[in-house]
């Protein structure tokens, strides 16, 4: 029986190299409560500054209190909504770990500056996956800056 992640991967596959975009929208925006307009603005800025192809996978995560705003502001993504201070981080990291078993990723974009992603970035790079950290106005771990190439979205 296929897992949900394997099904998503196959449904979106065109036998081309693909990128995975793990986006912690609350971190990119630097706030715990977001509006549809803020999410839409972040999406436009992200798409303008980050190379993406039609067949790429976009996983956007946030707390469940932001569900409506995220779905309306970033249409067409895959979503996970988890509770807790690190809920979005853990949801994205879990998705990456599941997807890694199902399909090879050529380029990983981490849309968060949170330190929790430093291990993911390091392991992806060690596995030969090109890794780019996309920073917004949220917190920015020095470990991520040291290990990955960076595309700034409006932070320092």
C-alpha positions in Angstrom: 0.0 0.0 0.0 1.3 3.4 -1.0 1.8 6.1 1.6 0.2 9.5 1.1 3.6 11.0 0.3 4.3 8.4 -2.3 1.0 9.0 -4.0 1.6 12.8 -4.0 5.1 12.2 -5.5 3.8 10.0 -8.2 0.9 12.2 -9.1 3.2 15.1 -9.6 6.0 13.2 -11.3 6.8 13.7 -15.0 10.1 11.7 -14.8 12.0 15.0 -14.6 14.3 16.3 -12.0 12.3 18.1 -9.4 12.8 20.5 -6.5 11.1 20.4 -3.1 10.1 23.6 -1.5 9.5 23.3 2.3 7.9 26.5 3.4 7.2 27.6 7.0 5.0 30.5 6.1 4.9 31.9 9.7 8.7 32.0 9.8 9.0 33.6 6.3 6.6 36.3 7.5 8.0 36.6 11.0 4.6 36.3 12.7 2.5 33.6 14.3 -0.9 34.9 13.0 -1.0 35.6 9.2 -3.5 37.1 6.8 -4.4 35.8 3.3 -2.9 39.0 1.9 0.4 38.5 3.7 0.6 34.9 2.6 -0.2 35.9 -1.0 2.5 38.6 -0.8 5.1 36.1 0.5 4.1 33.6 -2.3 4.6 36.3 -5.0 7.9 37.3 -3.5 9.0 33.7 -3.2 8.1 32.9 -6.8 9.9 36.0 -8.1 13.2 35.3 -6.2 13.3 31.5 -6.1 13.7 29.3 -9.2 10.8 27.0 -9.5 9.4 24.7 -12.2 5.8 23.5 -12.9 6.6 20.0 -11.6 8.2 21.1 -8.3 6.5 20.2 -5.0 5.5 23.0 -2.6 4.8 22.0 1.0 3.5 24.9 3.0 3.1 24.4 6.8 1.7 26.6 9.6 -0.3 26.3 12.8 -3.9 25.2 12.4 -5.2 28.7 13.3 -3.8 29.9 10.0 -5.3 27.1 7.8 -7.8 29.3 5.9 -5.4 32.1 5.3 -2.6 29.8 4.0 -4.9 27.8 1.7 -6.4 30.9 0.2 -3.1 32.9 0.0 -0.9 30.1 -1.4 -3.1 28.0 -3.7 -1.9 24.8 -5.3 0.5 23.7 -2.6 0.5 20.7 -0.3 -0.4 21.7 3.2 0.3 20.6 6.8 -1.1 22.3 9.8 0.3 21.2 13.2 -0.1 22.7 16.6 2.7 24.0 18.8 5.7 26.3 18.7 7.6 24.0 16.4 4.5 22.4 14.7 5.2 23.8 11.2 8.9 22.8 11.4 8.2 19.3 12.5 5.5 18.9 9.8 7.9 20.0 7.1 10.8 17.9 8.4 8.6 14.8 8.7 7.3 15.4 5.1 10.9 15.6 3.8 11.9 12.4 5.6 8.9 10.6 4.2 9.4 11.9 0.7 13.1 11.0 0.8 12.1 7.4 1.0 9.7 7.7 -1.9 11.5 9.8 -4.5 14.9 11.4 -5.1 14.9 15.2 -4.9 17.5 17.2 -6.9 17.1 20.5 -5.2 15.8 21.3 -1.7 14.6 24.8 -0.9 14.0 25.4 2.8 11.7 28.4 3.3 12.6 29.0 6.9 15.6 30.3 8.9 14.8 28.1 11.9 17.7 26.2 13.4 15.6 22.9 13.3 16.3 22.7 9.6 20.1 22.7 9.9 20.3 19.0 10.2 18.0 18.5 7.2 20.1 20.9 5.2 23.3 19.2 6.2 22.0 15.7 5.4 20.5 16.8 2.1 23.8 18.4 1.1 25.8 15.3 2.2 23.4 13.2 0.0 24.2 15.3 -3.1 21.0 17.3 -3.0 21.6 21.0 -3.7 20.2 23.0 -0.8 19.1 26.6 -0.7 17.8 28.3 2.4 15.2 31.0 1.6 15.0 33.6 4.3 12.2 36.0 5.0 11.7 38.3 8.0 11.6 35.5 10.6 14.4 34.2 12.7 17.6 33.2 10.9 19.9 30.5 12.3 23.6 31.0 11.9 23.9 27.2 11.3 21.7 27.5 8.2 23.7 30.5 6.9 26.9 28.6 7.3 25.8 25.3 5.6 23.6 26.5 2.7 23.4 29.0 -0.1 20.9 31.7 0.7 18.3 33.6 -1.2 17.0 36.6 0.8 13.3 37.6 0.7 13.5 40.8 2.7 15.4 40.0 5.9 18.9 41.3 6.6 
